[in-house]
Amino acid sequence: MDFLPVGPIGIRPFALDPFSRACISLARARTTDAQARRPFTFRERNIKPPLRARLAATVLSALLAASTFLPSGAAAEEKRVRLQIAGAYPSSMSVLGPAQTRIVDLIKRLSAGSIDLRFAEPGDLMPSSQYFDAIAAGSLDAAYTAAGYFTGKDPAFALFTAVPFGPGPAEYLAWLEYGGGNQLMWDLHEQFGIVARNCGLASPEAGGWFVKEITSPEDFKGLRMRFFGLGAKVMQKLGVVVSRQRSGEIFQALELGTIDASEFSMPSMDLALGFHQVAKFYYFPGWHQQASVGQLYISKSKWAELSDTQKLIIEQACRANMLQELADSEAEQADALEEMRKKGVQFRQYPPAVLTAIESKWQEVVAEESARSANFRRVWESYAKFRAGFGIWRDRGYVK
């Protein structure tokens, strides 16, 4: 998720000259009105507004701290560039919906309107599965999506969204920013004519909803389960019959008995979709997705229309959005779990023997995908090397 002022040289977070054109433009975008400071809300949770407001203020403070001392007018000098941006998630969806509308608002404000984004809900312009090809062809300007949806282009894309038995958000971000992950992501998308910037970061997902309890690896054999991403390949190796229903189709599939289990997302999002009404056993941890990274895609031709300052604004806005989304996703889960408990959901932890069996199959998937795709192998080697080196800090720096 490194961010470019121009060309392939990254800059560190907020490492800005306070009198640069970039900082001047950022300073022009002052969020002083009540609407800008009002946090996004979620019906199913009970988070007090002052806390939500403080979270939002923290995200913007680093960008706007120097605004009192800076001259004005730089943003007004920028030419106006209009971008049509399509979202992959309904705006009403918990965590992900606010994240994509927030980035639109941030970019507009920080650019003082010189970047004019026009947001479209999923399906309004085209199915979200077509975003990649449309942006590559230049027929769509931009999309807020996730690289992991496009593994049909190359399985390596999955590694930039979530990695089974992977790190939490902080370590994942460290690899992307400082371990070479971003450069690999840029290079892979560049092959398709897409400029990609990491723009979302979310908490771990749950391990899935089950109609019956899972007590051993043998319980997976013949199980019909909805699963996403690389984790689906792992489950197939355990004998699971995998399907890939969209979010709006999962409830009915569980209700009708078409499937016996499903993973989808984190508790607040699962609660909103009502899975607790048709499956009572809720398993943890979400071994397949310990952190989730979303991307902002922009067509190469549209990116070329932006000035260096406008590019930097987009990149720093994405950084701010990642911090806010992570805080948002963390803050929602306790209330969601408490609400589920009241509704009779039975929480379960995968037995150690089950997790061991799953991880063993994951290593088989890594070997197979590395043999199938040189890009996957290259990205995996970078990721694995970073994690191995990071271990000395991970094992000592955190309370277990």
BELUR-V458967 format. One record per residue. N is the residue number from 1. RES is the residue in one small letter. SS is DSSP state (a for helix, b for strand, c for the rest). PSI is psi in whole degrees, -180 to 180 (999 if undefined). Layout:
N_RES_SS_PSI ; N_RES_SS_PSI
This chain:
1_m_c_25 ; 2_d_c_161 ; 3_f_b_137 ; 4_l_b_129 ; 5_p_c_-38 ; 6_v_c_141 ; 7_g_c_-162 ; 8_p_c_13 ; 9_i_c_120 ; 10_g_b_161 ; 11_i_b_154 ; 12_r_c_158 ; 13_p_c_125 ; 14_f_c_19 ; 15_a_c_69 ; 16_l_c_141 ; 17_d_c_122 ; 18_p_c_-15 ; 19_f_c_15 ; 20_s_c_163 ; 21_r_a_-34 ; 22_a_a_-48 ; 23_c_a_-37 ; 24_i_a_-43 ; 25_s_a_-42 ; 26_l_a_-40 ; 27_a_a_-27 ; 28_r_a_-26 ; 29_a_c_82 ; 30_r_c_125 ; 31_t_c_79 ; 32_t_c_-18 ; 33_d_c_158 ; 34_a_a_-34 ; 35_q_a_-41 ; 36_a_a_-31 ; 37_r_a_-11 ; 38_r_c_125 ; 39_p_c_160 ; 40_f_c_148 ; 41_t_c_164 ; 42_f_c_125 ; 43_r_c_-36 ; 44_e_c_-5 ; 45_r_c_170 ; 46_n_c_66 ; 47_i_c_128 ; 48_k_c_137 ; 49_p_a_-41 ; 50_p_a_-39 ; 51_l_a_-45 ; 52_r_a_-39 ; 53_a_a_-39 ; 54_r_a_-37 ; 55_l_a_-45 ; 56_a_a_-39 ; 57_a_a_-36 ; 58_t_a_-41 ; 59_v_a_-43 ; 60_l_a_-17 ; 61_s_a_-40 ; 62_a_a_-32 ; 63_l_a_-30 ; 64_l_a_2 ; 65_a_c_-34 ; 66_a_c_4 ; 67_s_a_-30 ; 68_t_a_-29 ; 69_f_a_0 ; 70_l_c_149 ; 71_p_c_165 ; 72_s_c_167 ; 73_g_c_-17 ; 74_a_a_-41 ; 75_a_a_-35 ; 76_a_a_-24 ; 77_e_a_-18 ; 78_e_c_141 ; 79_k_c_149 ; 80_r_c_129 ; 81_v_b_126 ; 82_r_b_133 ; 83_l_b_128 ; 84_q_b_118 ; 85_i_b_129 ; 86_a_b_137 ; 87_g_b_148 ; 88_a_c_-11 ; 89_y_c_145 ; 90_p_c_141 ; 91_s_c_-24 ; 92_s_c_-12 ; 93_m_c_136 ; 94_s_c_144 ; 95_v_c_-64 ; 96_l_a_-37 ; 97_g_a_-54 ; 98_p_a_-32 ; 99_a_a_-41 ; 100_q_a_-33 ; 101_t_a_-30 ; 102_r_a_-41 ; 103_i_a_-35 ; 104_v_a_-46 ; 105_d_a_-42 ; 106_l_a_-47 ; 107_i_a_-42 ; 108_k_a_-47 ; 109_r_a_-45 ; 110_l_a_-26 ; 111_s_c_4 ; 112_a_c_34 ; 113_g_c_-2 ; 114_s_c_-23 ; 115_i_b_107 ; 116_d_b_96 ; 117_l_b_134 ; 118_r_b_111 ; 119_f_b_140 ; 120_a_b_133 ; 121_e_c_156 ; 122_p_c_133 ; 123_g_c_-16 ; 124_d_c_-38 ; 125_l_c_-39 ; 126_m_c_165 ; 127_p_c_144 ; 128_s_a_-23 ; 129_s_a_-16 ; 130_q_a_-1 ; 131_y_a_-45 ; 132_f_a_-54 ; 133_d_a_-38 ; 134_a_a_-41 ; 135_i_a_-40 ; 136_a_a_-36 ; 137_a_a_-12 ; 138_g_c_7 ; 139_s_c_-11 ; 140_l_c_133 ; 141_d_c_-46 ; 142_a_b_163 ; 143_a_b_146 ; 144_y_b_113 ; 145_t_b_-155 ; 146_a_c_135 ; 147_a_a_-30 ; 148_g_a_-14 ; 149_y_a_-13 ; 150_f_a_39 ; 151_t_c_-14 ; 152_g_c_-25 ; 153_k_c_-42 ; 154_d_c_132 ; 155_p_a_-19 ; 156_a_a_-25 ; 157_f_a_-30 ; 158_a_a_-33 ; 159_l_a_-12 ; 160_f_a_0 ; 161_t_c_-46 ; 162_a_c_147 ; 163_v_c_121 ; 164_p_c_138 ; 165_f_c_30 ; 166_g_c_-173 ; 167_p_c_167 ; 168_g_c_179 ; 169_p_a_-41 ; 170_a_a_-47 ; 171_e_a_-38 ; 172_y_a_-47 ; 173_l_a_-38 ; 174_a_a_-42 ; 175_w_a_-45 ; 176_l_a_-48 ; 177_e_a_-41 ; 178_y_a_-4 ; 179_g_c_7 ; 180_g_c_-3 ; 181_g_a_-41 ; 182_n_a_-45 ; 183_q_a_-40 ; 184_l_a_-40 ; 185_m_a_-45 ; 186_w_a_-46 ; 187_d_a_-42 ; 188_l_a_-43 ; 189_h_a_-34 ; 190_e_a_-32 ; 191_q_c_-23 ; 192_f_c_7 ; 193_g_c_28 ; 194_i_b_135 ; 195_v_b_121 ; 196_a_b_133 ; 197_r_b_131 ; 198_n_b_135 ; 199_c_b_3 ; 200_g_b_148 ; 201_l_b_122 ; 202_a_b_163 ; 203_s_c_172 ; 204_p_c_153 ; 205_e_c_169 ; 206_a_c_169 ; 207_g_c_-14 ; 208_g_b_161 ; 209_w_b_135 ; 210_f_b_142 ; 211_v_c_-34 ; 212_k_c_158 ; 213_e_c_152 ; 214_i_c_115 ; 215_t_c_-17 ; 216_s_c_163 ; 217_p_a_-28 ; 218_e_a_-23 ; 219_d_a_-15 ; 220_f_a_-21 ; 221_k_c_122 ; 222_g_c_-5 ; 223_l_c_135 ; 224_r_b_117 ; 225_m_b_137 ; 226_r_b_130 ; 227_f_c_154 ; 228_f_c_148 ; 229_g_c_-155 ; 230_l_a_-29 ; 231_g_a_-30 ; 232_a_a_-39 ; 233_k_a_-35 ; 234_v_a_-47 ; 235_m_a_-36 ; 236_q_a_-37 ; 237_k_a_-21 ; 238_l_c_4 ; 239_g_c_8 ; 240_v_c_139 ; 241_v_b_105 ; 242_v_b_139 ; 243_s_b_168 ; 244_r_c_56 ; 245_q_c_147 ; 246_r_c_167 ; 247_s_a_-41 ; 248_g_a_-7 ; 249_e_a_-13 ; 250_i_a_-45 ; 251_f_a_-50 ; 252_q_a_-38 ; 253_a_a_-39 ; 254_l_a_-42 ; 255_e_a_-41 ; 256_l_a_-8 ; 257_g_c_13 ; 258_t_c_-33 ; 259_i_c_158 ; 260_d_c_-13 ; 261_a_b_162 ; 262_s_b_139 ; 263_e_c_151 ; 264_f_c_-67 ; 265_s_c_-149 ; 266_m_c_165 ; 267_p_a_-44 ; 268_s_a_-36 ; 269_m_a_-39 ; 270_d_a_-39 ; 271_l_a_-44 ; 272_a_a_-29 ; 273_l_c_-4 ; 274_g_c_21 ; 275_f_a_-26 ; 276_h_a_-17 ; 277_q_a_-18 ; 278_v_c_-4 ; 279_a_c_123 ; 280_k_c_-16 ; 281_f_b_119 ; 282_y_b_113 ; 283_y_b_149 ; 284_f_b_159 ; 285_p_c_171 ; 286_g_c_78 ; 287_w_c_-27 ; 288_h_c_-16 ; 289_q_c_78 ; 290_q_c_-14 ; 291_a_c_153 ; 292_s_b_131 ; 293_v_b_130 ; 294_g_b_159 ; 295_q_b_151 ; 296_l_b_120 ; 297_y_b_136 ; 298_i_b_138 ; 299_s_b_147 ; 300_k_a_-38 ; 301_s_a_-39 ; 302_k_a_-37 ; 303_w_a_-38 ; 304_a_a_-22 ; 305_e_a_-19 ; 306_l_c_145 ; 307_s_c_169 ; 308_d_a_-41 ; 309_t_a_-44 ; 310_q_a_-38 ; 311_k_a_-44 ; 312_l_a_-39 ; 313_i_a_-45 ; 314_i_a_-44 ; 315_e_a_-41 ; 316_q_a_-32 ; 317_a_a_-38 ; 318_c_a_-40 ; 319_r_a_-46 ; 320_a_a_-39 ; 321_n_a_-37 ; 322_m_a_-44 ; 323_l_a_-43 ; 324_q_a_-42 ; 325_e_a_-40 ; 326_l_a_-46 ; 327_a_a_-42 ; 328_d_a_-50 ; 329_s_a_-35 ; 330_e_a_-42 ; 331_a_a_-27 ; 332_e_a_-25 ; 333_q_a_-36 ; 334_a_a_-46 ; 335_d_a_-38 ; 336_a_a_-43 ; 337_l_a_-39 ; 338_e_a_-40 ; 339_e_a_-40 ; 340_m_a_-42 ; 341_r_a_-42 ; 342_k_a_-28 ; 343_k_c_3 ; 344_g_c_10 ; 345_v_c_138 ; 346_q_b_113 ; 347_f_b_139 ; 348_r_b_149 ; 349_q_b_137 ; 350_y_c_132 ; 351_p_c_149 ; 352_p_a_-39 ; 353_a_a_-34 ; 354_v_a_-46 ; 355_l_a_-37 ; 356_t_a_-43 ; 357_a_a_-41 ; 358_i_a_-44 ; 359_e_a_-34 ; 360_s_a_-43 ; 361_k_a_-33 ; 362_w_a_-41 ; 363_q_a_-33 ; 364_e_a_-41 ; 365_v_a_-42 ; 366_v_a_-47 ; 367_a_a_-42 ; 368_e_a_-45 ; 369_e_a_-34 ; 370_s_a_-36 ; 371_a_a_-30 ; 372_r_a_-31 ; 373_s_c_120 ; 374_a_a_-33 ; 375_n_a_-42 ; 376_f_a_-46 ; 377_r_a_-42 ; 378_r_a_-45 ; 379_v_a_-43 ; 380_w_a_-41 ; 381_e_a_-40 ; 382_s_a_-47 ; 383_y_a_-48 ; 384_a_a_-38 ; 385_k_a_-43 ; 386_f_a_-44 ; 387_r_a_-38 ; 388_a_a_-43 ; 389_g_a_-33 ; 390_f_a_-21 ; 391_g_a_-36 ; 392_i_a_-32 ; 393_w_a_-43 ; 394_r_a_-43 ; 395_d_a_-23 ; 396_r_a_-28 ; 397_g_a_-16 ; 398_y_c_142 ; 399_v_c_132 ; 400_k_c_999
